[in-house]
Amino acid sequence: MFDTPMTRRQALRRIYRAIVATGAAQFLSFEQLLAADRSPEQDRLNLIWLHGTSCSGCSTSFLDVEDVPILDILTKFANVVFHPDLSAATGHQVPELIERLEGSNQRYLFTFEGGIPVDMPHACMVGDKPVTHWVDRLAGKAEACIAAGTCAAHGGIPAMQGTVTGSHTLSGYLSRKGIDKPVVNLPNCPMKPEHFVYTVLHYAMTGKLPELDGAARPRKFFGRTLHERCVYYADFQEKRYARFIGDEGCLLKLGCQGPVTHSDCVEYGHNSNTNNCIRAGHPCVGCASEHFPRQIMLHTYRDKRPIRRRF
């Protein structure tokens, strides 16, 4: 027996529940979603997304949402002009799309995933030009820029010690080039799609980025450390520490990075809140931190080696 098809209003109700889960209900009502669904495409904000030195993990996370596809939300408020993993455009069509948007008077947000290989620009090519060429052009005319994931926001793996590409963060690269544009950083490895949707919806509805902290991250998600909200905080206060993975107690002495990592993982985990490191019984690896990856990623209870930054 076949299920009864959903009406358009029921489908929008389902989308709105997903929007509420991102925390965007404070500035977006269901009636506004209905209005956005009826609005002409030309009135919607444009989005363009490029990759640098990355594993595409943030894009994979962006697409791997079970309840409501992220694109079902975004396309009510924005036109996704180009995304390397979503768009059907290939070959010469890609630079033509980019040039058409960059040469128009249309408003858009520029999203960048991964690092920017300043010392090896040929490591990332779009068409016959290095990705730095396109970052210069797109960021220069964008209303604002989004650094998607830890690599783009804080450096991440492409910028770790020993690499030779000279990888820069998006904000670091724009500063180097003298391009003065607002940048919002959305670290996590991979980036949480909920953070991205919230940021885009906030901009689409209010015309400005959400409130940011000193590291240009949305304060709503990154205003507190994992340690402050940890399920083992009482154990920490009582100095009850786990000695091995799977033990009861605070995971600090197993190398947990919760005290120095700002994110909302404890409240809302990855994969539609399926899980997070600490809930799974493993110390936080600090993937949203400026210090990720560290020289020593895994510790034992009696490990006395100092934890140094990767730079």
N, C-alpha and C positions, 0 to 999 in steps of 0.2 A: 504494500500500500504506500502510495506516494505522500510525502509531506505536503501540506498546504503551502503554496508559495507565499513569501512575505510581500506585503504591500510596500510601497516606497516609504511611507511614513514609518512602518515597523523597521525597515532597514535603517532609516535615519535614527530611530530610537536606539538601535543597537550601536550605531556609530557614536551617538552621543554618550552612551554608557562608557565607551572606550575613552572618549574625550574627558569625561569626569575622572576616570582612573589616572589620567595624566596630570590632574590638578588644575585643568584649564577652565573648570566650571565657574570659577570666580569672575571671569571676564567674558564668558561665552555662554549664552542661554540656548535652549533648544530652539526657540523662535529665531535666533540669529543663525543657527545652523540651517533651518528651513529657508531663510532668506538667502544664505550663501549658496544653497543648492539650486536656487532659482536664478541666481545672478549670472549674467553673461560671462563667458570665459575671459574676454578681453578686460574685464574689470578686476580680475584676480591677480594676486601677487605672483611674479615669476620666480622660479627656483632653478638654479643651475649648479651642478655638483661635479667636481673633478677629483680624481685620485692622484696621489703622488706615490712615494715609496710606502706602500701599505700591503697588507695581506687581504684586503677587501673584507675583513672581519666586521667592520662597522656597518658596511652595506648589507652583509649577510644578516647581522642582528636586526637591522632596519627592516628587512623583508620577512624575518622569521617570527612573526607575531600571529598567534593562533586564532584569537577571537575575531578580530576585525583587521583586515590588511591595512597597514599604515597608509598606503596610497588611497584607500577609500576615504580616509580622513583628509589627507593633504589636498587631494584634488577637488575638494569642496571649496577650498580657500586659495589654492595656488595652482599654477601651471608648471609642471615639471618639464622644463625645456630640454634638459639633457641630464642623464645619469649613466655612467659607463656600464652598469650592470642591468639597467632597466630599458634603456632606449634601444629602439630598433635601428637607429642611425649608425652607419659604419662608414669607413673610408673617408672620402672627401666630404661626405655629408656632415661629419662632426665639426670640423673647423668652419664649415659654412654656417651651421647652426649657431656656433659661438659668435662668429663675426656678425651675423645678423642681429643677435640680441645686443651685443656690445655696441653696435653701430646705431641702434635704435634709441628712442627716448623712453622705452619701457622701464618701469621700476623692477628691480629684482634683488634677491638675496643670493650671495655667492657662498657655496658650501665647499669646503676642501677637506678631504680625508687623506691621512698619511703625512709623511714628511716632505719637505721641499729640498731636493738634492742640489744645493748651491754649488758644491765643488765638483759635481758630476751631473750636469744638467741633462746630458744625453741618456741618463738612466731612466727618465720618464719622458716619453714623447707623445704628443697629440698631433696627429698629422705628421708633418715634416719639421715641426718646431718643438723645442723643449717645453715642458709644462710651465717653467718659469715665465715664458713669453705670454702664456694665456692667463696665468695668475696676475701678472702686471696689468693686463688689459681688463680682465673681468673685475678684479678687486678695485681697480681705479674708478669704475663707474657704478659699482654696486652701492645700494643704500646701506648695507651692513654685510658682514662676513661671519660665517659659522665655521669654527674649527671642530670637525667631527671626530671624536675619539682622542685618546691620549697621545698618539703620535703627532697629530696636528696641533693639539693644545699644549702639550708639555714636552714633546720630543720623543718619548717612548723608545721602542726598540730601534728604529732607524737612526736615532741619535746616541745610542749607547756607545760606551768606550770601545775603540777598536774598529769602528766602521769608517769608511773612507769617502762617503758621499757628501759629507758636510751638511747633513740634514738639518733643516731649520723648521721651527714651528711656524704656523701661519702668521701669528702676530709678530714673531721675531723677524720673519722675512719682510713683512710689510714695513716694519720699522726700519730695516736695513735699506729698503728701496725708497723710503720717504713717502710712502702711501698712507695717508691719514684717513683710516676708515674704522668705524667701531667694529670690534671683534668680540664674539661671545665664544668662550671655550666650553666644550662639552666632553671632558675627559671621561674615561672608563675604557677598558679593553676587554670587550668591544663597547662602543658607545651604546647607551640605552636609547632605544627609539622613542620612548616616552619623553625623554629630555628634549629630543629634537622636535617632536610634535608640539610640545608645550611652547618652545621658543618661537617656532614659526607661527603658531596660532596667536600667541601674544603679540607678535609684530603685525600680523595681518589684521588683528582686531583693534589694536591700540596705536599702531604706527611707531612703536618704539620697542626696544629690547626689554626683557624682564630685568628686575633689579639684580645687579651683579655684585660679586664680592671683589676683593682686591686682586684676585687672579682672573678676573673677567668671566667668572662662572656664575650661573643663575643661583642666587642666594637660596632660593626655595629648595634646591636639591643639594647644594654644596655648602650650606651655611654652618653645618656641624660635622664633627668627626663621627666615624663609625663607633669609636670607643664610647662616646657619650650616650649612644642609643643601643649599645650591645646587650644581647641577652645574657651575657656573662659579666655584666658590670658589677653585680652584687658579689660575685666570686672574686673579682679584682679588688673590691673594697675589703673583703675578708682575707685577701692574700691566699686564696685557694687557686693554685695554678695547675693546669694539666701538664703531665710529664711526657705523654705520648699522644699522638693523634688518636682520637676516640675517647680519651679520658674526659671525665667531668672536670669543669673548672675553666678559669680564664686561660686563654691561649697566648697571652703575651710572651711567655718565656719559650714559646715555640716559634717566635719570630713574627707574631701578629703585627700588622702595620695599621691596625685600626686607630691607634692614638694619633697618627700623623696623616691619616687619609680622610679627606673631606668628601663625603658622598652619602647617598640615601639608601645604600644597598641593604642595610639591616631592616629598614622599613619596607622597601620595595625592591625585591631581588631581580635578577635577570630572567629572561625568557618568560615574560608576563608574570613575574613574581613566582616562578617555579622554585627557585633556590638562590642561595648566595654562599660564598665561601664559608662564613662562620656558621650559618644554619646547617651546612653539610658537615660540620665538625672539623673544618680545616682553618688554620689561621688566615686572616686577610692578607693577600699578597700585595696590596696597595696599588692596584692597577689604575686607580684614578689619581694617584699621587704624582707630584712633580719628581719624586725620587724613583719612579718605576722605569725600567727594571733596575734593581739594586745589584751590587757585586755579589752579595750573598742572598740568594732568594729563599733558601730553605734552611731552617735551623733545627737543632736538637735542644733538649732542655738544658744541657750543660755546655752548650756552645758559647764560648767566651769571645769569639771573634767580633770586632767592632763592625757595626753596620755603616758603611760609607756610601756617600752618593756616587752615582755612576759617572759623574763628570770629574 
